[in-house]
Amino acid sequence: MQTLHLFLPCAAGVETFLAQEVQSICGITADDLRVLRAGVMVRGNWRFVLLLNLHSRLAQRVLVEVAYAPYRQEQDLYATASAVAWEQWFTPKQSFKIEITAQHSPLKSLNFAALKIKDAVADRFREQTGVRPDVETRWPDARIYSHLTHEQLTLYIDTSGESLFKRGWRTDKGDAPLKETLAAAMLAASGWSQGDGSANNPNGWCDRGIPVYDPCCGSGTIAIEAAQIACRIAPGVMRRFGFEKLLPFAPREWQDLLTQARAQQCAPRAKVFGSDVAFRMVDFAERNAERAGVSSAIEFRGGDALQRMPPTEHAGVMLVNPPYGERIETAGVAGPSGSRESAQTQDGDFFAQLATHWKKNYAGWTAWMLTPDLKLPSRMRFKESRRVPMWNGPIECRMFRFDLRAGSMRDKPALK
């Protein structure tokens, strides 16, 4: 197959980390990719499609661009979609689905726009083969993504199927669980899984055996992602993909890549810890870790975040997606009774107490917190040494870095 243009969407704020990951996975230079808003464009081949689906922790999907053209009305969409050789991707015996998104499109109805593209695909098959494929909205064999800007239409074939954040191991989960892709982005932004560009940390703290700890671990997403990274377990090794139903798919090539990925698995290069005040969540996390193949690489414990002491004598990295508002009781006991009511009304006290606890007991650690609360550092009486913009779905957040020193938050970074 000829050179392909791939688009890998990701959460806003993750683009540079995804670009670095893509270069590492595919062995390419920056000249072969382009960083865009909420995604990365890559010039590559079908092997790249397989490798990126298997190994990317940050991308949401791997899409192959099949058309890019201007439009003014719905008939232009039909004409562009009709010209695509869909028969090279799937057969008329298979089902398909049209997904559509838009940004500043002048068209009045996206549903009607999707219908025109659907008709174009079906009519193309009827003209080429005499048979129209069926439309299946829930479990299609082929997914076609269309994106409209003010005057341009882009069509993609989706090669991932279910979103890549679905690794195949998280069955047990609590309220508002963090997506695996965002957990991986936090690990990358912290410098633990990817290098931060400094001479001290070219490949990531994980390679140097720096421990990582989530004191509000919930169902274990951050810790499990970290453990899989530490054990070099490919994120897609346990799941199925949409490309397995597409015509270019070669089972033997895919099996070879799976074999290579499994051969790279190793003992953990760094220790991983997680704890949560809710023992029910700790139980969920342990079961998820077992399914993910990393139960022996993580130490989970129950315990209040305001009382848990460091899990290891060696300073490391803390990564926290802190509960707040109605979820504060899952992090620790903020009020005298520990009740939902006292937790809700004293969340500021919780963060102030957490800061005091860290300052007293976690000197030398580096803490990263993902939060939509831009005033969180002042509420904790901390001075952040770095802030990284990152979106959690539609919510604009920041990752704040705090370098923990006893008595002062203004010293040099904790990790050297």
PyMOL commands that set and color helices and strands:
alter all, ss='L'
color gray80, all
select helices_A, chain A and resi 15-26+30-32+46-55+74-82+86-88+110-129+180-189+205-208+221-230+242-245+251-263+279-291+295-297+325-330+340-345+347-361+376-380
alter helices_A, ss='H'
color red, helices_A
select strands_A, chain A and resi 4-9+33-36+39-44+63-70+96-102+142-148+152-158+212-214+272-276+298-302+317-320+366-371+386-392+395-403
alter strands_A, ss='S'
color yellow, strands_A
deselect
rebuild
show_as cartoon
